[in-house]
C-alpha cells in the first residue's frame, strides 16, 4: 500500500499531532508499506529517512499566494508518489486532499486531534474520519459528521520509534515529594489552576516542589502567576525537554489539569513511568485513565478540587502508592503498535471500496 501523510511540519517540539503521524509513518514503512510524508520539514526528517519514509517539502502556510503554490506542489507530489491512501492530520491538508482528489485515485483519511477547534469540522471532507477518542467521535457526530465516516482509534504512544524504552531513561534529580506536569504552555492546559492548587497546599507540605515541563507562547503568564504565589522558589519551569520521560520517572505525582484535551499522549507515558496521576475529567482524558481506575479525576477549572486531591495523596503514602500501582495496570493497549494496526484496518476498508 502506498501511504502519504500530510502534516504542517515534522519538527521535534513536543507537538502531539506530529508525534502520532511520525510514529505511524515509520511503523507503516517498517511493515513494508511504501510511505511518504509531505510537510514543511523539521528534525524528524532524519528519523523518517532511517525508516525508509520519503519526505516531500510542502509549505501549507495559509496566505493566498502560498496556497496557490502549495496546491501546485501537492499536485506534483501526488503525480510522483501516486498514493493509495492520503492521510491528513491537519485541516489544510484535508482541504488540499479533497480539492485534488477528483483528478487522482486515492482514498482520503483525516485524523481529528483537536476537535475543539472550529476548523475541525472540515475534517469531514475526508472519506474516513479517525477520532483519537470516543469523546472526540461523539463531538464530531454532534457537529454533523456522518457516523458511517467516523472510526475511533484511541491514541497510544508506548513503544514509539521516537523514544527509547522507558527503563533506558535515567530519572532527573528532583526534590521530593515532586509534582510534575508535561504540557504546552497554553491556558487550555490548566497551568494556572495547577499553580493555584500548589499554592493552596504548599504551606502544609513544605518539602513539596512543582515541576512544569514544556514551552509555549503563554509561559510568561504562568511564570508571573508563580511569582505571585510566594512559593516561586518551589515552582520550577523546566522548559521544553526532548526527554520528558526523565521527569516522569522522577515524579511522585503527575498532574494534567487541561480544560480541553482530546487524547493526551503524555498520559500513557506517565502511566508507564509509574506516577500517581491526577487529571481533569474532560474529553478523552477519562478514557486514557480507564475511566478513573488508573488515576484520580477532578473537575475542570477547579483549583480547590485539585488541591484536595494533591493533599490526599501527599498526606497518605499508602494511597499514593495505590495510585502509582494502578497507573501501570492495563497499559498494553496504549501502544503505537495497536494504533498502527487499527489505522491500517481503516485504510484496508477504504482500499477495497467500502465508502
Secondary structure by P-SEA (a helix, b strand, c coil): cbbbbbcccccccccaaaaaaaaaaaaaaaaccbbbbbcccccaaaaaaaabbbbbbbbccccaaaaaaaaaaaaaaaaaacccbbbbccaaaaaaaaaaccccbbbbbbbbcccccccccccccccbbbbccaaaaaaaaaaccccccccccccccccccccccccccccccccccbbbbbcccccccaaaaaaaaaaacccccccbbbbbbbcccaaaaaaaaaaacccccccccccccccaaaaaaaccbbbbbcccccccaaaaaaaaaccbbbbcccccccccccccccbbbbbcccaaaaaaaaaaaaacaaaaaaaaaaaacccccccaaaaaaaaaaaaaaaaaccc
